[in-house]
């Protein structure tokens, strides 16, 4: 196993990005400008960046809230903000929500939850779109956690991912991956995968990208390490530059396997991952419980992980990969 770090971040760029995040990436619903008027509940919805999985999860959140009688524009005001794909922007956005005196902060993605664990201790927090809330710092177990936080975790099917790679690339000896070590979700998933790959006699070549601008170069480095496939889990930094990873793998003529179904059509060969709508809807239901007065400290974390296999026949044809019948069957059942 080899780990590389490519570092090009400067404090000036980071400061500028934070300023932009506060000034430009805040989005408000029609009712949020007068949040709190008329007795409406105010939610601060914080996420990493716009992308397909987040959109699907948000749809689930709003449907879950509506199912519980809480609806945007009627009795619910949503203040929504994203961090433009950079972890450094998250604290300022959280502070802005707290200055707006929202009733609840709803986080999507592990970096947003991690920041809320330390910066939003005086606010109720509900999370979803998160692999492992314990790794994020929200508690020591699903039943023993910070008193102001609860929500829904969704850990990816790592063992099934290794199985899929071996079925698509028989005799595989090395797999490359790119992730950000500042993301607790990725560190946890990679640690689990590392041991599984090792037990199968497969080397996992890890290359670190500390921000989105480094992802393409990191993917190129990973592809150059005599690997037979690339795998990318739900690392937020990597997914924000997913097209760069696709470009690197195409140039290297390597199959790309991922854990986020919504990204498969953009150039991955296959995905074994999670459907994010159910996790979002479950998160919306939990948020409604807290809004109605339940103590989040007494609400155990939930695990909602509905597995989904997605195949990209066009990408497979380009590489001469034939999907085994059992893989096609699993995709048909998704």
C-alpha positions in Angstrom: 0.0 0.0 0.0 1.3 3.4 -0.9 -0.1 6.7 0.2 0.7 10.0 -1.6 -0.2 13.6 -0.7 -0.4 16.3 -3.3 -0.6 19.7 -1.6 -1.1 23.0 -3.3 -3.5 24.9 -1.0 -2.6 28.4 0.1 -4.1 30.4 2.9 -5.0 33.2 0.5 -7.1 30.9 -1.7 -8.8 29.3 1.4 -9.7 32.7 2.8 -11.2 33.8 -0.5 -13.2 30.6 -0.8 -14.6 31.1 2.6 -15.7 34.6 1.8 -17.4 33.5 -1.3 -19.2 30.8 0.5 -20.7 33.2 3.0 -21.6 35.8 0.3 -22.7 33.7 -2.6 -23.7 30.1 -1.8 -26.6 30.7 0.5 -29.9 29.8 -1.0 -33.2 30.7 0.6 -36.7 29.4 0.1 -39.5 31.9 -0.6 -40.5 31.8 3.1 -37.0 31.9 4.6 -36.5 35.6 4.1 -39.1 36.2 6.8 -38.1 33.1 8.8 -39.9 32.7 12.0 -42.8 34.9 11.1 -46.2 33.4 11.5 -44.8 30.7 13.8 -43.1 28.8 11.1 -40.3 26.3 12.1 -36.9 27.3 10.7 -34.4 24.6 9.5 -30.9 25.3 8.4 -30.0 22.7 5.7 -26.3 22.4 5.2 -24.6 20.3 2.6 -21.2 19.9 0.9 -22.1 20.9 -2.7 -24.7 20.4 -5.4 -24.6 16.9 -7.0 -27.0 14.2 -8.0 -27.0 12.1 -4.8 -27.5 15.2 -2.6 -30.4 16.3 -4.8 -32.0 12.8 -4.4 -31.5 12.9 -0.6 -33.0 16.3 -0.3 -36.1 15.2 -2.2 -36.4 12.4 0.4 -35.9 14.8 3.3 -38.7 17.1 2.1 -41.0 14.2 1.4 -40.3 12.8 4.9 -41.1 16.2 6.5 -44.2 16.6 4.4 -45.4 13.1 5.4 -45.2 14.3 9.0 -47.1 17.5 8.3 -44.2 19.9 7.8 -44.1 21.5 4.4 -41.9 24.2 2.9 -43.8 27.5 2.3 -46.7 26.5 4.6 -45.4 25.9 8.1 -41.7 25.4 7.4 -38.9 27.8 6.4 -35.7 26.3 4.9 -32.5 28.2 4.9 -30.2 26.2 2.6 -26.5 26.6 2.1 -23.6 24.6 0.6 -19.9 24.8 1.1 -18.9 24.9 -2.6 -17.2 21.6 -2.3 -14.6 22.8 0.2 -14.4 21.7 3.9 -12.9 25.1 4.9 -16.2 26.9 4.1 -18.4 24.8 6.4 -17.7 26.5 9.8 -18.7 30.0 8.5 -22.0 28.6 7.1 -22.8 26.9 10.4 -22.1 30.1 12.3 -24.4 32.0 9.9 -27.2 29.5 10.6 -26.7 30.0 14.4 -26.8 33.8 14.0 -30.2 33.3 12.1 -31.4 31.4 15.2 -32.8 28.5 13.3 -34.8 25.9 15.3 -32.9 22.9 13.8 -29.7 22.3 11.8 -30.0 19.5 9.3 -26.6 18.3 7.9 -25.9 16.3 4.8 -22.5 14.7 4.3 -20.0 13.7 7.0 -17.8 16.9 6.8 -20.9 19.0 7.6 -21.9 16.7 10.5 -18.3 16.7 11.9 -18.3 20.5 12.0 -21.7 20.6 13.6 -20.5 18.3 16.4 -18.1 20.9 17.6 -19.6 24.2 16.5 -23.4 23.7 17.0 -23.5 22.2 20.5 -26.3 24.6 21.5 -28.6 23.6 18.6 -30.5 20.5 17.8 -28.9 18.8 14.8 -30.3 16.0 12.6 -28.0 14.3 10.0 -28.4 12.2 6.9 -26.4 11.5 3.7 -23.7 10.3 6.0 -21.7 7.0 6.0 -20.7 6.7 9.6 -21.9 9.2 12.3 -19.6 7.6 14.9 -16.6 8.2 12.8 -17.8 11.7 12.2 -17.6 12.4 16.0 -21.3 12.4 16.8 -21.0 9.7 19.5 -19.4 6.4 20.5 -22.3 4.2 19.3 -25.7 4.5 17.7 -27.3 4.7 21.2 -24.6 6.7 23.0 -24.1 10.0 21.3 -24.0 13.8 21.7 -27.2 14.9 23.4 -28.2 17.5 20.8 -27.6 15.2 17.7 -29.4 12.3 16.0 -30.1 11.1 12.5 -29.5 8.5 9.8 -26.3 6.8 8.8 -25.8 4.7 5.6 -22.6 2.7 5.4 -21.7 1.6 1.9 -21.4 -2.1 0.9 -17.6 -2.4 0.9 -17.3 -6.2 0.8 -19.7 -6.3 -2.2 -17.6 -3.6 -3.9 -14.5 -5.8 -3.6 -16.6 -8.8 -4.9 -17.8 -6.7 -7.9 -14.3 -5.6 -8.8 -13.0 -9.2 -8.8 -15.9 -10.3 -11.0 -15.3 -7.6 -13.5 -11.5 -7.8 -13.5 -10.6 -11.4 -13.0 -7.1 -11.8 -11.5 -7.0 -8.2 -10.3 -3.8 -7.6 -8.2 -4.0 -3.9 -7.5 -6.8 -1.2 -7.3 -6.3 2.5 -7.1 -8.3 5.0 -5.2 -8.5 8.7 -4.4 -9.9 10.3 -1.3 -9.5 13.2 1.2 -8.1 12.2 4.6 -9.9 15.2 6.1 -13.2 13.4 5.5 -13.9 11.0 8.4 -16.4 9.0 6.2 -13.7 8.3 3.6 -11.0 7.4 6.2 -13.4 4.8 7.8 -14.5 3.3 4.5 -10.9 3.1 3.2 -9.8 1.4 6.5 -12.4 -1.2 6.1 -11.7 -1.7 2.4 -7.9 -1.9 2.9 -8.3 -5.0 5.1 -10.7 -6.6 2.8 -8.5 -6.1 -0.3 -5.5 -7.4 1.7 -7.3 -10.6 2.6 -8.1 -11.1 -1.1 -4.4 -10.6 -2.0 -5.2 -7.2 -3.7 -3.1 -4.1 -3.1 -5.0 -0.9 -2.5 -3.0 2.1 -4.0 -4.2 5.2 -2.1 -3.6 8.7 -3.3 -4.7 11.7 -1.3 -6.4 14.8 -2.7 -6.8 17.6 -0.1 -9.1 19.7 -2.2 -11.1 19.5 -5.4 -8.3 21.0 -7.5 -6.0 18.1 -6.7 -8.4 15.3 -7.7 -7.5 14.9 -11.4 -3.8 14.8 -10.7 -4.3 12.4 -7.8 -6.3 10.1 -10.1 -3.6 10.2 -12.7 -1.0 9.2 -10.1 -3.2 6.3 -8.9 -3.8 5.1 -12.4 0.0 5.1 -13.0 0.7 2.6 -10.2 0.2 -0.6 -12.2 -3.4 -1.0 -11.0 -6.0 -2.9 -13.0 -9.0 -0.9 -11.8 -9.9 2.3 -10.0 -12.4 2.5 -7.2 -13.9 5.7 -5.7 -16.1 5.6 -2.6 -18.4 8.5 -1.6 -15.6 10.9 -0.9 -17.2 14.4 -1.2 -14.0 16.0 -2.5 -13.5 13.3 -5.1 -17.1 13.3 -6.3 -17.0 17.1 -6.8 -14.3 16.5 -9.4 -15.7 13.2 -10.7 -15.3 14.1 -14.3 -11.5 14.4 -13.7 -11.4 10.9 -12.3 -13.3 9.6 -15.3 -10.9 11.4 -17.7 -7.8 9.9 -15.9 -9.3 6.3 -16.0 -10.3 6.6 -19.6 -6.8 7.8 -20.6 -5.4 4.9 -18.7 -8.0 2.4 -20.1 -9.0 1.3 -16.7 -12.4 0.4 -15.4 -13.9 2.7 -12.7 -16.1 1.2 -10.0 -17.9 3.4 -7.6 -20.4 3.5 -4.6 -22.7 6.3 -5.8 -25.3 5.1 -8.2 -26.2 8.6 -9.5 -22.7 9.1 -10.9 -22.4 5.8 -12.9 -23.7 7.2 -16.2 -21.0 9.9 -16.1 -18.3 7.3 -16.9 -18.0 4.6 -14.3 -18.3 1.0 -15.5 -20.3 -0.2 -12.5 -21.6 0.8 -9.1 -22.6 -1.1 -6.0 -23.9 1.6 -3.7 -26.8 3.1 -1.9 -30.1 4.7 -2.9 -30.1 8.1 -1.1 -33.8 8.8 -1.3 -34.8 6.4 1.5 -32.0 7.7 3.7 -33.2 11.3 3.1 -36.8 10.4 3.8 -35.8 8.7 7.0 -33.8 11.8 8.0 -36.9 14.0 7.3 -39.0 11.9 9.6 -36.4 12.1 12.4 -36.2 15.8 11.9 -39.9 16.1 12.4 -39.7 14.1 15.6 -37.2 16.5 17.0 -39.1 19.6 15.8 -42.1 18.2 17.7 -40.3 18.1 20.9 -38.4 14.7 21.2 -35.0 15.0 22.8 -32.4 14.1 20.2 -30.3 12.6 22.9 -32.9 9.9 23.4 -33.4 9.1 19.7 -30.9 6.4 18.6 -29.1 6.8 15.3 -30.7 4.8 12.5 -29.0 2.8 9.7 -30.8 3.0 6.4 -28.7 1.5 3.6 -30.7 0.1 0.6 -28.2 -1.5 -1.7 -28.3 -0.7 -5.5 -26.3 -2.1 -8.4 -26.0 0.1 -11.5 -24.2 -0.9 -14.7 -22.9 1.3 -17.6 -22.9 -0.9 -20.7 -21.3 1.7 -22.9 -18.3 2.1 -20.6 -18.0 -1.7 -20.3 -18.1 -2.1 -24.1 -15.3 0.4 -24.5 -13.0 -1.6 -22.2 -14.2 -5.0 -23.5 -15.7 -5.9 -20.1 -18.5 -8.5 -20.1 -20.9 -8.3 -17.2 -21.4 -11.8 -15.6 -25.0 -13.0 -15.4 -25.2 -12.7 -11.6 -24.1 -9.0 -11.8 -26.7 -8.3 -14.5 -29.4 -10.0 -12.3 -28.4 -7.9 -9.3 -28.7 -4.7 -11.4 -32.1 -5.8 -12.7 -33.4 -6.2 -9.1 -32.2 -2.8 -8.0 
